[in-house]
Amino acid sequence: MKKLILAAFIGLTANFAMAQNINFGIKGGVVFNTDKGEVWNDATNNIFKGKAAAGFQAGALARVSLAGIYIQPELLYTQFKNEYNIEGESFDVTKKRMDIPVNVGKRFLGIGHIQAGPVFSYYFDDKLSVKDFTTAKQDEFNVGMQIGGGVQVSKLLFDLRYEFGLGKIGSEIVNSDGRQFQTENRPQMLNLSVAYLF
């Protein structure tokens, strides 16, 4: 699946390769996860709120300028986590995913820009903080929206985006004595990043 996502990103950028104004770049940043998430025991259905924790992202981008606007597809690795405590059990769930945001933007005042667009996410791993828990199954795909802006100084891009998921992501977790827990969160985060254009 990761190969399919990579092929989709390459194909998308290749379609713009004939454009006169195209830049490629690399980017990285901090992800401030704002959704606390929920956890519950299948046997009791008591729902508890979790805690949100920060993460990071890194990857590549292409920016294509077209008739006063630009289209910016990206391929990013993103990682963040939620912390849970339920019925004496404490654990962290670290989400790892590949993202393809495709934002449409408009520049203004020479250095500023605003942008918005969808983000397609593939979740490929849930890492737990304790050894006696296993992830039995998890949701793999989600679609969200991003909106934000930033500034460009020479070849450096500084961006701040707000992202919200259009659907929820859940995991089914089993501990050492066979008890099953469900976690669920709707991705909501602030992404602060810097990119370098070649």
C-alpha positions in Angstrom: 0.0 0.0 0.0 2.9 2.4 0.7 4.2 1.7 -2.8 0.7 2.6 -4.2 0.7 5.9 -2.3 4.2 6.7 -3.5 3.2 5.8 -7.1 0.1 8.1 -6.8 2.2 11.0 -5.6 4.8 10.5 -8.4 2.0 10.2 -11.0 0.3 13.4 -9.7 3.5 15.4 -9.8 4.5 14.0 -13.2 1.2 15.3 -14.7 2.5 18.8 -13.9 6.0 18.2 -15.1 5.4 20.2 -18.3 4.4 23.3 -16.4 6.7 26.3 -16.7 6.6 27.1 -13.0 7.2 24.1 -10.9 9.3 23.7 -7.8 10.1 20.6 -5.7 11.1 20.7 -2.1 11.5 18.9 1.2 9.6 19.8 4.4 9.3 18.9 8.1 7.5 20.2 11.0 5.7 19.8 14.3 2.2 18.3 14.6 0.1 19.6 17.6 -2.6 17.0 18.0 -5.7 18.6 19.6 -8.2 15.6 19.6 -8.1 13.8 23.0 -9.7 10.7 21.6 -11.9 8.2 23.5 -11.4 4.7 24.9 -13.8 2.2 26.3 -14.0 -1.4 27.5 -16.2 -3.6 25.3 -17.5 -5.4 28.4 -18.7 -2.2 30.3 -19.0 0.5 27.5 -17.8 3.1 30.0 -16.2 5.9 27.8 -13.1 7.8 29.0 -11.4 10.7 27.4 -7.8 10.5 26.5 -5.0 13.1 26.2 -3.6 14.5 23.0 0.2 14.7 22.5 2.4 16.3 19.9 4.1 14.6 17.0 6.0 15.4 13.8 5.9 15.1 10.0 8.4 15.0 7.2 8.4 14.5 3.5 8.5 16.1 0.0 6.4 18.5 -2.0 5.8 19.9 -5.5 4.5 23.4 -6.1 3.0 24.2 -9.5 2.1 27.8 -10.4 -1.0 28.1 -12.7 -2.7 31.3 -13.7 -2.4 33.2 -10.4 -2.8 30.2 -8.1 -0.7 27.2 -7.2 -1.3 23.5 -6.6 0.8 21.8 -4.0 0.7 18.0 -3.7 2.8 16.6 -0.9 3.9 13.1 0.4 4.4 13.1 4.2 5.1 10.7 7.0 3.2 11.9 10.0 3.3 10.6 13.6 1.4 11.6 16.7 -0.1 9.9 19.7 -2.9 9.8 22.3 -2.6 8.8 26.0 -5.3 6.7 27.6 -6.2 5.6 31.1 -9.1 3.2 31.7 -9.9 1.0 34.7 -6.3 1.1 36.0 -4.8 0.4 32.6 -2.6 3.2 31.1 -1.2 3.1 27.6 -0.2 5.4 24.7 -1.3 4.8 21.1 1.1 6.2 18.5 -0.4 6.7 15.1 1.8 6.4 12.1 0.5 7.3 8.6 1.4 8.4 5.1 -0.4 11.6 4.0 -1.1 13.1 0.6 -2.3 16.6 1.0 -3.3 18.4 -2.2 -3.7 22.1 -1.5 -4.7 25.0 -3.7 -3.2 28.3 -2.8 -3.0 32.0 -3.6 0.0 34.3 -3.0 -0.4 37.9 -1.9 1.8 40.9 -1.0 4.8 39.2 -2.5 5.6 36.8 0.4 2.3 35.7 1.9 -0.1 32.8 0.9 -3.3 31.1 1.9 -4.2 27.6 0.9 -6.8 24.8 1.4 -7.5 21.3 0.2 -8.0 17.7 1.0 -5.6 15.3 2.7 -5.7 11.5 2.1 -4.2 9.4 4.9 -3.2 5.8 5.2 -2.6 4.5 8.7 -0.1 1.7 8.6 0.9 1.1 12.3 -0.4 1.6 15.8 2.4 1.4 18.3 1.5 0.8 22.0 3.6 1.9 25.0 3.2 -1.3 26.9 4.3 -4.8 25.9 1.3 -6.8 27.2 -1.1 -5.0 24.8 -1.5 -5.9 21.2 -3.4 -4.1 18.4 -5.9 -6.5 17.1 -7.2 -4.4 14.2 -7.4 -0.7 13.2 -8.9 1.5 10.6 -6.5 2.3 7.8 -7.9 5.1 5.6 -9.2 8.6 6.4 -9.8 11.8 4.5 -9.5 15.2 6.0 -9.3 18.9 5.1 -6.6 21.4 5.6 -6.7 25.2 5.7 -3.9 27.6 6.5 -1.4 30.0 5.3 2.2 31.2 5.6 5.0 33.1 4.1 7.8 32.5 1.6 11.2 34.0 2.2 13.5 33.2 -0.7 13.4 29.4 -1.0 12.0 28.8 2.5 8.3 28.2 3.1 6.8 28.7 6.6 3.3 27.2 7.0 0.7 26.9 9.6 -2.3 24.7 8.8 -5.3 23.4 10.7 -6.4 19.9 9.7 -9.6 18.1 10.6 -10.7 14.6 9.7 -13.9 14.0 7.9 -14.2 10.6 9.6 -13.0 8.9 12.8 -10.1 6.4 13.2 -10.5 3.5 15.6 -8.3 0.7 17.0 -9.3 -2.5 18.8 -6.7 -3.3 21.5 -6.4 -6.6 23.5 -4.5 -6.8 26.8 -2.7 -9.8 28.3 -5.8 -11.2 30.0 -8.0 -11.0 26.9 -9.9 -7.8 27.7 -10.7 -5.8 24.7 -10.6 -2.0 24.5 -11.7 0.3 21.7 -10.0 3.7 20.9 -11.4 6.3 18.6 -10.4 9.8 17.5 -11.2 12.2 14.8 -7.9 13.7 13.7 -7.7 17.4 14.5 -4.3 19.1 14.6 -2.2 22.2 13.9 0.7 21.6 11.6 3.7 24.0 11.9 6.2 23.4 9.2 9.2 24.7 7.2 10.0 23.7 3.6 13.0 24.3 1.3 12.3 24.6 -2.4 15.0 23.5 -4.9 
